[in-house]
Amino acid sequence: MNELLRLENIKKTYPSPDGGTLEILSSVSFSLYEGESVAIVGRSGSGKSTLLSVAALLSTPDSGSIYYAGEDALRLSEKEKAALRAEKMGFVFQSSLLLSDFSALENTAMPLMINGMKRKEAFERASVLLDSVGLSGRKDHRPSSLSGGERQRTAIARALVSEPLVVFADEPTGSLDEKSAAEAEDILLEALRKSGRGMVLVTHNPDFASRCDRVLTLSGGVLYE
């Protein structure tokens, strides 16, 4: 399998109230391979979201290395990192973060149009993805007229529309009821398996984590398998 993402000896600290430093991540290393899903679990405040932010190049580690398809990502400029995120990464959060004035179709196509794709082509690709997540009859609806589960399905389609190498999912079903959460999990995992994308998932849900290919536990700044 091709390696999509590799973190090596990542360390991340923040200033503490007493003037010292608080070590959140201590020599964290892991790899993600094509078609693989990795769940990161741990207690609240253990640094899971910080790790996700660092892996997605949204936060810079104090030390260590991050590689995307073999490329040393920490050597890139901020502009180049932003381009890498736009082209190679998809994101799904606990809140769908859809734009309220735009339809499900427009929200899904937005990343493509921002990256320069013509509207017609972007809408065609977005439409196919919305069909695949069970929203064929809801494409023209704005977020306010979609259920929580439908909004999250739209967010999943938006995360996949640019055909990213890696999808980062931070509690993607945390705000849904049990039935909607299970449906969203099914859709996300099936879409990843079909496309060969990789996923790094942060979740408190042990059932969702257990459905991933690997489960890693973050505790005391260290990642355990």
C-alpha positions as CSV (number, residue, x, y, z in Angstrom):
1,M,0.0,0.0,0.0
2,N,1.1,3.5,-0.7
3,E,1.9,5.7,2.2
4,L,-0.3,8.9,2.2
5,L,0.8,10.6,5.4
6,R,3.6,10.1,7.9
7,L,4.3,12.0,11.2
8,E,7.7,11.5,12.8
9,N,8.5,12.5,16.4
10,I,6.0,15.3,16.6
11,K,6.3,17.5,19.7
12,K,3.8,20.3,20.4
13,T,3.8,22.5,23.5
14,Y,1.7,25.5,24.6
15,P,2.5,28.2,27.2
16,S,1.1,27.3,30.7
17,P,-0.5,29.9,33.1
18,D,2.6,29.7,35.4
19,G,4.9,30.9,32.7
20,G,6.2,27.4,31.8
21,T,5.2,25.1,29.0
22,L,2.6,22.4,28.7
23,E,3.6,19.5,26.5
24,I,0.6,18.3,24.6
25,L,2.3,15.9,22.1
26,S,5.5,14.2,22.9
27,S,7.4,12.4,20.1
28,V,4.2,11.3,18.3
29,S,4.7,9.1,15.2
30,F,2.3,7.3,12.9
31,S,1.7,6.5,9.2
32,L,-1.5,6.4,7.2
33,Y,-1.8,4.3,4.0
34,E,-4.0,4.3,1.0
35,G,-7.5,3.1,1.7
36,E,-6.8,3.0,5.5
37,S,-8.9,4.5,8.3
38,V,-7.2,5.3,11.6
39,A,-9.1,6.3,14.7
40,I,-7.5,8.3,17.4
41,V,-9.1,8.0,20.8
42,G,-8.3,9.3,24.3
43,R,-9.9,11.3,27.1
44,S,-11.0,14.9,26.7
45,G,-8.1,17.2,26.8
46,S,-5.6,14.6,25.8
47,G,-4.6,16.4,22.6
48,K,-6.5,14.6,19.9
49,S,-7.7,17.7,18.2
50,T,-4.3,19.3,18.5
51,L,-2.8,16.2,16.8
52,L,-5.4,16.5,14.0
53,S,-4.6,20.2,13.6
54,V,-0.9,19.5,13.4
55,A,-1.3,16.6,10.9
56,A,-3.5,18.9,8.7
57,L,-0.8,21.6,8.7
58,L,-3.2,24.0,10.5
59,S,-0.8,24.2,13.5
60,T,3.0,24.0,13.4
61,P,4.7,21.5,15.7
62,D,7.7,22.5,17.9
63,S,9.7,19.7,16.3
64,G,9.3,16.7,14.1
65,S,8.5,15.9,10.5
66,I,5.3,15.6,8.4
67,Y,5.3,14.0,5.0
68,Y,2.4,13.9,2.4
69,A,3.0,11.2,-0.3
70,G,6.7,11.5,0.5
71,E,6.9,15.3,0.4
72,D,8.3,17.1,3.5
73,A,5.3,19.4,4.2
74,L,6.9,21.4,7.0
75,R,9.3,22.9,4.5
76,L,6.5,24.4,2.5
77,S,5.5,28.1,2.8
78,E,2.1,29.0,4.3
79,K,0.8,29.6,0.8
80,E,2.0,26.2,-0.3
81,K,0.5,24.5,2.8
82,A,-2.8,26.1,2.0
83,A,-2.7,24.8,-1.5
84,L,-1.8,21.3,-0.2
85,R,-4.8,21.4,2.1
86,A,-7.1,22.5,-0.7
87,E,-5.9,19.8,-3.1
88,K,-5.0,16.9,-0.9
89,M,-7.2,17.1,2.3
90,G,-10.8,16.9,3.1
91,F,-12.4,17.9,6.4
92,V,-15.5,16.8,8.3
93,F,-16.2,18.3,11.8
94,Q,-18.9,17.8,14.5
95,S,-20.7,20.8,13.1
96,S,-21.4,20.6,9.3
97,L,-20.2,24.2,8.8
98,L,-22.3,24.6,5.7
99,L,-22.8,28.0,4.2
100,S,-26.4,29.0,5.1
101,D,-27.2,31.0,2.0
102,F,-26.2,28.2,-0.4
103,S,-27.8,24.9,-1.4
104,A,-26.4,21.4,-0.6
105,L,-25.2,21.3,-4.2
106,E,-23.6,24.7,-4.0
107,N,-21.9,23.9,-0.7
108,T,-20.6,20.6,-2.0
109,A,-19.3,22.2,-5.2
110,M,-17.7,25.2,-3.5
111,P,-14.2,23.8,-2.9
112,L,-13.9,22.9,-6.6
113,M,-15.0,26.4,-7.7
114,I,-12.6,28.0,-5.3
115,N,-9.8,26.0,-6.8
116,G,-10.8,27.2,-10.3
117,M,-13.1,24.5,-11.7
118,K,-15.8,25.8,-13.9
119,R,-19.3,25.9,-12.3
120,K,-20.9,23.3,-14.6
121,E,-18.2,20.7,-14.1
122,A,-18.1,21.4,-10.3
123,F,-21.9,21.0,-10.1
124,E,-21.8,17.7,-12.1
125,R,-19.1,16.2,-9.8
126,A,-20.9,17.5,-6.7
127,S,-24.2,16.1,-7.9
128,V,-22.8,12.6,-8.3
129,L,-21.4,12.7,-4.8
130,L,-24.7,13.9,-3.3
131,D,-26.4,11.0,-5.1
132,S,-23.9,8.6,-3.5
133,V,-24.7,9.8,0.0
134,G,-28.5,9.5,-0.5
135,L,-29.3,13.2,-1.1
136,S,-30.4,13.0,-4.7
137,G,-33.7,14.7,-3.9
138,R,-32.3,17.3,-1.5
139,K,-29.6,19.0,-3.6
140,D,-31.4,22.3,-4.0
141,H,-32.3,22.6,-0.3
142,R,-30.4,25.0,1.9
143,P,-29.0,23.8,5.3
144,S,-31.9,25.2,7.3
145,S,-34.3,22.8,5.5
146,L,-32.1,19.8,5.9
147,S,-32.0,17.5,8.9
148,G,-28.9,17.1,11.0
149,G,-28.1,13.9,9.3
150,E,-28.6,15.4,5.9
151,R,-26.3,18.3,6.7
152,Q,-23.6,16.0,7.8
153,R,-24.0,13.9,4.7
154,T,-23.5,17.1,2.7
155,A,-20.4,17.8,4.7
156,I,-19.1,14.4,3.9
157,A,-19.7,14.9,0.2
158,R,-18.0,18.3,0.4
159,A,-14.9,16.7,2.1
160,L,-14.6,14.1,-0.7
161,V,-15.4,16.2,-3.8
162,S,-11.9,17.3,-4.4
163,E,-10.7,13.7,-4.3
164,P,-8.3,14.3,-1.4
165,L,-5.5,12.0,-0.3
166,V,-6.6,12.2,3.3
167,V,-9.9,13.0,5.1
168,F,-9.6,14.5,8.6
169,A,-12.7,13.8,10.6
170,D,-13.1,15.4,14.1
171,E,-16.1,13.9,15.9
172,P,-18.1,13.9,12.6
173,T,-21.1,12.2,14.2
174,G,-20.9,13.7,17.6
175,S,-23.9,15.9,17.3
176,L,-26.2,13.3,15.6
177,D,-28.8,11.0,17.1
178,E,-27.9,7.3,17.1
179,K,-29.6,6.4,13.9
180,S,-28.3,9.4,11.9
181,A,-24.8,8.8,13.3
182,A,-24.8,5.2,12.2
183,E,-25.9,6.2,8.7
184,A,-23.2,8.9,8.5
185,E,-20.6,6.4,9.6
186,D,-21.7,3.9,7.0
187,I,-21.6,6.5,4.2
188,L,-18.2,7.9,5.2
189,L,-16.5,4.5,5.6
190,E,-18.0,3.1,2.4
191,A,-17.0,6.2,0.4
192,L,-13.4,5.9,1.7
193,R,-13.2,2.2,0.9
194,K,-14.4,2.7,-2.6
195,S,-12.2,5.7,-3.4
196,G,-9.0,4.5,-1.7
197,R,-8.7,7.7,0.4
198,G,-7.2,7.6,3.8
199,M,-8.9,8.9,7.0
200,V,-7.7,10.1,10.3
201,L,-10.7,10.1,12.7
202,V,-10.9,11.7,16.2
203,T,-13.8,10.3,18.2
204,H,-15.1,9.5,21.6
205,N,-17.4,6.9,20.1
206,P,-15.8,3.4,20.7
207,D,-18.2,1.8,18.3
208,F,-17.2,4.1,15.4
209,A,-13.5,3.8,16.3
210,S,-13.8,0.0,16.2
211,R,-15.0,0.1,12.6
212,C,-11.7,1.7,11.5
213,D,-8.7,-0.3,10.4
214,R,-6.6,0.8,13.3
215,V,-7.3,2.4,16.7
216,L,-4.6,4.5,18.3
217,T,-4.8,5.9,21.9
218,L,-3.4,9.3,22.8
219,S,-2.4,9.5,26.4
220,G,0.1,11.7,28.2
221,G,1.2,13.1,24.9
222,V,2.1,9.7,23.5
223,L,0.3,7.6,20.9
224,Y,-0.2,3.9,21.6
225,E,-1.5,1.2,19.3
